[in-house]
Amino acid sequence: MTKNAITAIEDLPPLLAREARLLGLDLGTKTIGLALSDVTRSVATPYDTIRRSKFTADAKTIREVVEKNQVGALVIGLPLNLDGSEGPRAQSTRAFARNLGPHVEVPMVFWDERLSTAAVERHLIEADASRKRRAEVVDRMAAAYILQGALERLRRLELR
């Protein structure tokens, strides 16, 4: 398996260096939300939002984040339909990951992101965040929500 291959989350632990962080991505049509794990891979924190432009510019930005933060793998939110099937958005996400592969030197995993943005949006409304503030943070918070789910799965795998 090549280092930057798309892999199953169950196959990820042996591919990770001891204190490698994970980078979560929430791919939207206009933005990409980013979240970083801590070095113990316990907590996901919202990191940044990329305004999407040309793919090569987006890939370069992601590569720079990977290199700057000692990221060992990417966790990419996969927008499945509620029934678990894959529609056009999931296919577009898979294509993005395939195209991103040659630009990053780390493995990638997909994580089911159904309802992640809705859950984050609901949380922000409950916290009385303004519409403007919600728009500013929802993508990176959704990335953190996705990444946290993957981190919890990895922790359960380690406990086996």
C-alpha positions as CSV (number, residue, x, y, z in Angstrom):
1,M,0.0,0.0,0.0
2,T,1.4,3.4,-0.9
3,K,1.8,5.9,1.9
4,N,-0.9,8.3,0.6
5,A,-3.5,5.6,-0.2
6,I,-7.1,5.7,0.9
7,T,-7.4,3.1,3.6
8,A,-10.0,1.8,6.1
9,I,-9.8,3.3,9.6
10,E,-9.2,-0.1,11.1
11,D,-5.9,-0.3,9.0
12,L,-4.7,3.2,10.1
13,P,-3.1,2.7,13.5
14,P,0.1,0.8,12.3
15,L,0.6,3.5,9.6
16,L,0.8,6.4,12.2
17,A,3.9,7.6,13.9
18,R,3.6,7.8,17.7
19,E,2.7,11.5,18.1
20,A,1.3,12.1,14.6
21,R,-1.7,14.3,14.5
22,L,-4.8,13.7,12.4
23,L,-6.3,16.4,10.1
24,G,-10.1,16.3,9.6
25,L,-11.6,17.8,6.4
26,D,-15.2,18.8,5.9
27,L,-15.5,19.4,2.1
28,G,-18.1,21.9,1.1
29,T,-18.8,23.3,-2.3
30,K,-17.4,26.8,-1.3
31,T,-15.2,26.0,1.7
32,I,-13.1,23.2,3.3
33,G,-13.3,23.1,7.1
34,L,-10.1,21.8,8.8
35,A,-9.7,20.4,12.3
36,L,-6.6,19.1,14.0
37,S,-6.2,16.4,16.7
38,D,-3.8,16.8,19.6
39,V,-0.6,14.6,19.5
40,T,-2.3,11.9,21.7
41,R,-5.1,11.8,19.2
42,S,-7.7,12.3,21.9
43,V,-9.3,15.7,21.1
44,A,-10.2,17.3,17.8
45,T,-10.0,21.1,17.6
46,P,-11.4,23.4,14.9
47,Y,-8.4,24.7,13.0
48,D,-9.2,26.8,9.9
49,T,-11.5,27.2,6.9
50,I,-10.2,27.3,3.3
51,R,-12.2,29.3,0.8
52,R,-12.2,26.9,-2.2
53,S,-10.5,28.1,-5.3
54,K,-8.6,26.0,-7.9
55,F,-7.9,22.4,-6.8
56,T,-4.2,22.8,-7.0
57,A,-4.3,25.8,-4.6
58,D,-6.6,24.0,-2.2
59,A,-4.3,20.9,-2.3
60,K,-1.2,23.1,-1.7
61,T,-2.8,24.7,1.4
62,I,-3.8,21.2,2.7
63,R,-0.2,19.9,2.1
64,E,1.2,23.0,4.0
65,V,-1.1,22.3,7.0
66,V,0.0,18.6,6.9
67,E,3.7,19.5,6.9
68,K,3.5,22.4,9.4
69,N,1.5,20.3,12.0
70,Q,3.2,16.8,11.7
71,V,-0.1,15.3,10.4
72,G,0.1,11.5,10.0
73,A,-3.3,11.0,8.2
74,L,-6.3,12.8,6.8
75,V,-9.9,12.0,8.0
76,I,-12.2,13.2,5.2
77,G,-15.9,13.5,5.9
78,L,-17.9,11.4,3.5
79,P,-21.4,12.8,2.9
80,L,-23.5,9.7,2.7
81,N,-27.3,9.9,2.1
82,L,-29.4,9.2,5.2
83,D,-30.0,5.6,3.9
84,G,-26.2,5.0,3.7
85,S,-26.0,5.2,-0.1
86,E,-23.6,7.4,-2.0
87,G,-24.9,10.3,-4.0
88,P,-23.2,12.9,-6.2
89,R,-21.6,14.7,-3.1
90,A,-20.0,11.5,-1.9
91,Q,-18.7,10.7,-5.3
92,S,-17.3,14.2,-5.6
93,T,-15.6,13.7,-2.2
94,R,-14.1,10.5,-3.3
95,A,-12.8,12.2,-6.5
96,F,-11.3,15.0,-4.4
97,A,-9.4,12.5,-2.2
98,R,-8.1,10.6,-5.2
99,N,-6.8,13.8,-6.7
100,L,-5.4,14.9,-3.4
101,G,-3.4,11.7,-3.0
102,P,-0.4,12.7,-5.1
103,H,-0.2,16.1,-3.2
104,V,0.1,14.7,0.4
105,E,2.4,12.0,1.8
106,V,-0.1,10.6,4.3
107,P,-2.8,8.0,4.3
108,M,-6.5,9.1,4.1
109,V,-9.6,7.6,5.6
110,F,-13.2,8.5,5.0
111,W,-15.6,9.0,7.9
112,D,-19.4,9.0,7.7
113,E,-20.3,12.7,8.2
114,R,-24.1,12.3,8.0
115,L,-25.7,15.2,9.9
116,S,-22.4,16.6,11.2
117,T,-23.1,20.1,9.9
118,A,-26.7,20.0,11.2
119,A,-25.5,18.9,14.7
120,V,-22.9,21.7,14.8
121,E,-25.4,24.2,13.5
122,R,-27.9,23.1,16.2
123,H,-25.1,23.4,18.9
124,L,-24.2,27.0,17.7
125,I,-27.9,28.0,17.8
126,E,-28.2,26.7,21.3
127,A,-25.1,28.7,22.2
128,D,-26.8,31.8,20.8
129,A,-24.2,32.4,18.1
130,S,-25.2,35.0,15.6
131,R,-25.9,33.9,12.0
132,K,-22.7,35.6,10.9
133,R,-20.6,33.9,13.6
134,R,-22.2,30.5,12.7
135,A,-21.2,31.0,9.0
136,E,-17.6,31.8,10.1
137,V,-17.1,28.7,12.2
138,V,-19.5,26.0,11.1
139,D,-17.1,24.4,8.5
140,R,-14.2,23.9,10.9
141,M,-16.5,22.9,13.7
142,A,-18.0,20.3,11.4
143,A,-14.5,19.1,10.6
144,A,-13.8,18.8,14.3
145,Y,-17.1,16.8,14.8
146,I,-16.1,14.4,12.0
147,L,-12.5,14.1,13.3
148,Q,-13.7,13.5,16.9
149,G,-15.9,10.6,15.7
150,A,-12.8,9.0,14.0
151,L,-10.6,9.6,17.1
152,E,-13.2,7.8,19.3
153,R,-13.3,4.9,16.8
154,L,-9.5,4.7,16.8
155,R,-9.5,4.6,20.6
156,R,-12.0,1.7,20.6
157,L,-9.8,-0.2,18.2
158,E,-6.8,0.3,20.5
159,L,-8.8,-1.2,23.4
160,R,-9.4,-4.5,21.6
